[in-house]
Amino acid sequence: MTELPDLAVGALAAGTLSALALGAGLLRSRRQRALQREELAELRARLDGVQAALAAEIEHLAGQRIPAAARHLTHPRVTVPGPAQPQFIGSPLGIGLESVLNSVRSELAAQRTRIDAAAQAGMRGATREIQAALYRLQDALRSLQQRYDDPELTQTLFALDHENEQSLRRAQVAAVVCGAWAGLAREESHLVEAVTGGQARLAGYHRVRVHNHLEVGTALVSHAVEPVAIIVAELLDNALRHSAPDTEVVVNLEHVHNGACVTIDDAGVGMTQDERDRARRMVAGSDPILLTDLGDPPRMGFAAIGRLTRQFDLSVDVSSPSPYGGVRAVLRIDSHLLSRIDPELQPPAAGAPRSTRRAPAPTRTPAPAPAHSYGAEHPEQVDASGHQAIPDAGGLPRRRRRTPATAPVAPAAQAAPERHQPERSPEQAAAALGALQSGTAAARAANDDAGTAVAERATAPETATAHETQQSDYEGGAAR
């Protein structure tokens, strides 16, 4: 009988223990669920924060970084900002956003290049038509110049021709920037003629002073004549535009190692360092030229120079300031683009500045003077300075350089005895001088009667560009 209560007590204790264990398990599960809920809430908060940060980063990419990258294509000084959230830097998400930016930048550059190429093609076609019309107008003006002799009308026609030449230059520069050929094919020409030809295409040509220090006969090969004229015209135009109208632009033509140089100095406002760096890049011709890089309105001078320097192996430097306060521009022409022209067979144009270097003396054997010639009465005399003195019409000596020692001398001239003629009497000298003055006066009178139109034409500004016929002369210049 006593065993039943013990069993009941044991069962009751076991049930109590089971209930306690179950309760503890329930408490633990509740605590775990609470912890899980807290973790889930924290994860949700973190996810919401990441989503907000990602949305802000994408908005920053679309609103700030991509527009800045687009502006950077045309304005290299514009800074493209980085990610707005530092935690994205170097992360897979940040790398992915950077890849998106680079892809957009590449596509923008490609589309910009294609659009610019289409614009250049359209402008090439337009400038070709404009050039053809201007060439026809040039032919008509020159035909009128040859037809009429009225001085006033001739001067007006020359002024119109010069205006037409300036329009033709602008159309030609635009065509060159858009990838067209430089223009006319010409024969070999004196380098100084190419320089004065470029000078004559400008409105302020009279402000340019050209100093020719080249050897007589220094010339350009045919395919380099027009590019050099275009480059010189653009450099002079830049110098004239950025200097006061009462100042001069000085041009020096000199020989250098392996070529020749055309140096242009102006007394203008100069350039800032940024402008100088941009000009240096443009004239180098190494970077592709886009119309959208040239400003509004487009400034095409340096861009055209860059095209020509790359195509014709020329070199232009604008990095040095001028001693007059402005800019010094130097065009260097390598020796393979230079040639030589016999100045006796093909002399430079009348308006081209003469070289400061003397031409080499001819090496021909001197012919004996006629027995009754005027020069035979007064043999040449050599003074102490090494010059030969030639008497002029009034009996006064006129010096000229002696033939170099290397020039061959005829044996007859070496062996001829020196003759001493008696000096002229004052009456003979007066008669010779009177005859010279009378002949000069008669020639001037005849020239004034027959050449009035020619004199008027020489004072008008002349232009330098020819039409499809291949011309070797460049007209115009500061001396005209």
Salt bridges, closest charged atoms under 4 A:
GLU98 OE1 - ARG65 NH2 2.68
GLU107 OE2 - ARG114 NH2 3.55
ASP139 OD2 - HIS467 ND1 2.90
ASP161 OD2 - ARG142 NE 3.34
GLU165 OE2 - ARG201 NE 3.99
GLU215 OE2 - ARG357 NH1 3.37
GLU226 OE1 - ARG186 NE 2.84
GLU226 OE2 - ARG201 NH2 3.29
GLU234 OE2 - ARG169 NH1 2.57
ASP237 OD1 - ARG169 NH2 3.64
ASP237 OD2 - ARG241 NE 2.79
GLU248 OE2 - ARG209 NE 3.38
ASP265 OD1 - ARG328 NE 2.76
ASP274 OD1 - ARG77 NH2 2.68
ASP277 OD1 - ARG280 NH1 3.00
ASP293 OD1 - ARG112 NH2 2.54
ASP313 OD2 - HIS336 NE2 3.21
ASP334 OD1 - ARG332 NH1 2.49
GLU344 OE1 - ARG364 NH2 3.66
GLU377 OE1 - ARG424 NH2 3.99
GLU380 OE2 - ARG400 NH2 2.58
ASP383 OD2 - ARG399 NE 2.96
GLU418 OE2 - HIS420 NE2 3.84
GLU462 OE1 - ARG480 NH1 1.92
GLU468 OE1 - HIS467 NE2 2.03
